Amino acid sequence: MARNNLLYMSFRMNVNNPQHVKIAKVINNLDKKLYKSKNQFVIDACEYYIDHYGSEAFMDVSQNEENPYIKREEFNDICEKMKLEAAISARDEVIRLLGSIVMNAKGNSYMNNDEIEVAVNGNSNKNNSEQDDTLADLVASWDDL
């Protein structure tokens, strides 16, 4: 009477191979208090080995699974998409900035004139010599510490 819920597997050991002899000696002399069956010992040993090294290291990757690597054409497509998204993002930021400038002209801006000047021209209306004097004073005070 065969049981449908069992898988039968067997393996052989060579008595001329010292590694096989060592394994066979351990399996044949198992402590019955720790392992009631040789089968469970082999299953536990295999499971420990798989858990610590990962099943992917032992299993054959079938051709049906997706390849984890991309081809040059796919890489180029991704690069083009990223460039397009960056250009769109930059365009949206410029439109937002210009909208702030236009709104400021009408007096409804969230940015003040100094912020707009810095954003548009890249420099501020403040006197650079005042900033340099303040910075020099701060650096001088650090030497005292």
DRENDO-1510 file (C-alpha; in Angstrom, 1 decimal, always signed):
<recs>
REC; n; res; u; v; w
REC; 1; MET; +0.0; +0.0; +0.0 .
REC; 2; ALA; +1.8; +3.2; -1.2 .
REC; 3; ARG; +1.4; +6.5; +0.5 .
REC; 4; ASN; +0.6; +9.5; -1.7 .
REC; 5; ASN; +2.1; +12.0; +0.7 .
REC; 6; LEU; +5.6; +10.7; +0.7 .
REC; 7; LEU; +8.6; +11.4; -1.6 .
REC; 8; TYR; +11.2; +8.7; -1.9 .
REC; 9; MET; +14.8; +9.6; -2.5 .
REC; 10; SER; +17.9; +7.7; -2.0 .
REC; 11; PHE; +21.6; +8.4; -2.1 .
REC; 12; ARG; +24.7; +6.2; -2.1 .
REC; 13; MET; +28.0; +6.5; -0.3 .
REC; 14; ASN; +31.4; +5.2; -1.4 .
REC; 15; VAL; +33.4; +3.3; +1.2 .
REC; 16; ASN; +36.6; +4.4; -0.5 .
REC; 17; ASN; +35.8; +8.1; +0.0 .
REC; 18; PRO; +36.8; +9.3; +3.5 .
REC; 19; GLN; +34.1; +12.1; +3.4 .
REC; 20; HIS; +31.4; +9.5; +2.7 .
REC; 21; VAL; +32.7; +7.2; +5.4 .
REC; 22; LYS; +32.6; +10.0; +8.0 .
REC; 23; ILE; +29.0; +10.9; +7.1 .
REC; 24; ALA; +27.9; +7.2; +7.2 .
REC; 25; LYS; +29.5; +6.7; +10.6 .
REC; 26; VAL; +27.7; +9.7; +12.0 .
REC; 27; ILE; +24.3; +8.7; +10.5 .
REC; 28; ASN; +24.6; +5.1; +11.6 .
REC; 29; ASN; +25.6; +6.1; +15.2 .
REC; 30; LEU; +23.1; +8.8; +15.8 .
REC; 31; ASP; +22.1; +9.5; +19.4 .
REC; 32; LYS; +18.5; +8.2; +19.6 .
REC; 33; LYS; +17.7; +10.8; +22.3 .
REC; 34; LEU; +18.5; +13.6; +19.9 .
REC; 35; TYR; +17.3; +12.1; +16.6 .
REC; 36; LYS; +14.7; +9.5; +16.4 .
REC; 37; SER; +15.3; +8.9; +12.7 .
REC; 38; LYS; +18.1; +9.1; +10.3 .
REC; 39; ASN; +15.7; +10.7; +7.8 .
REC; 40; GLN; +15.0; +13.7; +10.1 .
REC; 41; PHE; +18.8; +14.1; +10.7 .
REC; 42; VAL; +19.5; +14.4; +7.0 .
REC; 43; ILE; +16.5; +16.7; +6.5 .
REC; 44; ASP; +17.7; +19.0; +9.4 .
REC; 45; ALA; +21.3; +19.0; +8.1 .
REC; 46; CYS; +20.1; +19.9; +4.5 .
REC; 47; GLU; +17.8; +22.6; +5.8 .
REC; 48; TYR; +20.5; +24.2; +7.9 .
REC; 49; TYR; +22.9; +24.2; +4.9 .
REC; 50; ILE; +20.2; +25.8; +2.6 .
REC; 51; ASP; +19.2; +28.4; +5.2 .
REC; 52; HIS; +22.8; +29.6; +5.7 .
REC; 53; TYR; +23.8; +29.6; +2.0 .
REC; 54; GLY; +20.5; +30.3; +0.3 .
REC; 55; SER; +18.6; +27.9; -2.0 .
REC; 56; GLU; +19.5; +30.0; -5.0 .
REC; 57; ALA; +23.1; +28.8; -4.6 .
REC; 58; PHE; +22.1; +25.2; -5.2 .
REC; 59; MET; +19.1; +25.3; -7.5 .
REC; 60; ASP; +19.3; +25.4; -11.3 .
REC; 61; VAL; +17.9; +28.6; -12.6 .
REC; 62; SER; +15.3; +27.6; -15.3 .
REC; 63; GLN; +15.2; +29.4; -18.6 .
REC; 64; ASN; +11.6; +30.4; -17.9 .
REC; 65; GLU; +12.5; +32.8; -15.1 .
REC; 66; GLU; +13.4; +36.4; -15.9 .
REC; 67; ASN; +17.0; +37.3; -16.5 .
REC; 68; PRO; +18.2; +39.6; -13.7 .
REC; 69; TYR; +20.5; +41.4; -16.1 .
REC; 70; ILE; +19.4; +44.0; -18.6 .
REC; 71; LYS; +20.6; +44.4; -22.2 .
REC; 72; ARG; +22.3; +47.5; -23.7 .
REC; 73; GLU; +19.1; +48.5; -25.5 .
REC; 74; GLU; +17.1; +48.3; -22.3 .
REC; 75; PHE; +19.7; +50.3; -20.5 .
REC; 76; ASN; +19.7; +53.0; -23.2 .
REC; 77; ASP; +15.9; +53.1; -23.0 .
REC; 78; ILE; +16.0; +53.6; -19.2 .
REC; 79; CYS; +18.6; +56.4; -19.7 .
REC; 80; GLU; +16.4; +58.2; -22.2 .
REC; 81; LYS; +13.4; +58.0; -19.9 .
REC; 82; MET; +15.5; +59.4; -17.1 .
REC; 83; LYS; +16.7; +62.3; -19.2 .
REC; 84; LEU; +13.1; +63.0; -20.3 .
REC; 85; GLU; +11.9; +63.0; -16.7 .
REC; 86; ALA; +14.7; +65.3; -15.6 .
REC; 87; ALA; +14.0; +67.7; -18.5 .
REC; 88; ILE; +10.3; +67.7; -17.6 .
REC; 89; SER; +11.1; +68.3; -13.9 .
REC; 90; ALA; +13.5; +71.1; -14.7 .
REC; 91; ARG; +10.9; +72.7; -17.0 .
REC; 92; ASP; +8.2; +72.5; -14.3 .
REC; 93; GLU; +10.6; +74.1; -11.8 .
REC; 94; VAL; +11.4; +77.0; -14.2 .
REC; 95; ILE; +7.7; +77.5; -14.9 .
REC; 96; ARG; +7.0; +77.6; -11.1 .
REC; 97; LEU; +9.9; +80.1; -10.6 .
REC; 98; LEU; +8.7; +82.3; -13.4 .
REC; 99; GLY; +5.2; +82.1; -12.1 .
REC; 100; SER; +6.5; +83.4; -8.7 .
REC; 101; ILE; +8.2; +86.3; -10.4 .
REC; 102; VAL; +5.1; +87.2; -12.3 .
REC; 103; MET; +3.0; +86.9; -9.1 .
REC; 104; ASN; +5.5; +89.1; -7.3 .
REC; 105; ALA; +5.1; +91.8; -10.0 .
REC; 106; LYS; +1.4; +91.8; -9.0 .
REC; 107; GLY; +2.2; +91.8; -5.3 .
REC; 108; ASN; +0.9; +88.3; -4.6 .
REC; 109; SER; +4.1; +86.4; -4.3 .
REC; 110; TYR; +5.3; +84.0; -1.7 .
REC; 111; MET; +8.9; +85.1; -2.5 .
REC; 112; ASN; +10.3; +88.5; -1.7 .
REC; 113; ASN; +12.4; +90.6; -4.1 .
REC; 114; ASP; +15.7; +89.5; -2.7 .
REC; 115; GLU; +14.8; +85.8; -3.1 .
REC; 116; ILE; +13.7; +86.4; -6.7 .
REC; 117; GLU; +16.9; +88.3; -7.5 .
REC; 118; VAL; +19.0; +85.5; -6.1 .
REC; 119; ALA; +17.0; +82.9; -8.1 .
REC; 120; VAL; +17.1; +84.8; -11.4 .
REC; 121; ASN; +20.6; +86.3; -11.3 .
REC; 122; GLY; +22.4; +84.1; -8.9 .
REC; 123; ASN; +23.5; +87.0; -6.7 .
REC; 124; SER; +22.0; +89.0; -3.9 .
REC; 125; ASN; +21.3; +92.7; -3.5 .
REC; 126; LYS; +23.2; +92.8; -0.2 .
REC; 127; ASN; +26.5; +94.4; -0.1 .
REC; 128; ASN; +29.2; +91.8; -0.4 .
REC; 129; SER; +31.7; +93.8; +1.7 .
REC; 130; GLU; +29.3; +93.7; +4.6 .
REC; 131; GLN; +29.0; +89.9; +4.3 .
REC; 132; ASP; +32.8; +89.6; +4.0 .
REC; 133; ASP; +33.3; +91.7; +7.2 .
REC; 134; THR; +30.8; +89.6; +9.1 .
REC; 135; LEU; +32.4; +86.4; +7.9 .
REC; 136; ALA; +35.9; +87.7; +8.8 .
REC; 137; ASP; +34.7; +88.5; +12.3 .
REC; 138; LEU; +33.2; +85.1; +12.7 .
REC; 139; VAL; +36.4; +83.4; +11.6 .
REC; 140; ALA; +38.5; +85.5; +13.9 .
REC; 141; SER; +36.3; +84.5; +16.9 .
REC; 142; TRP; +36.8; +80.8; +16.1 .
REC; 143; ASP; +40.6; +81.3; +16.6 .
REC; 144; ASP; +39.9; +82.3; +20.2 .
REC; 145; LEU; +38.2; +79.0; +20.9 .
</recs>
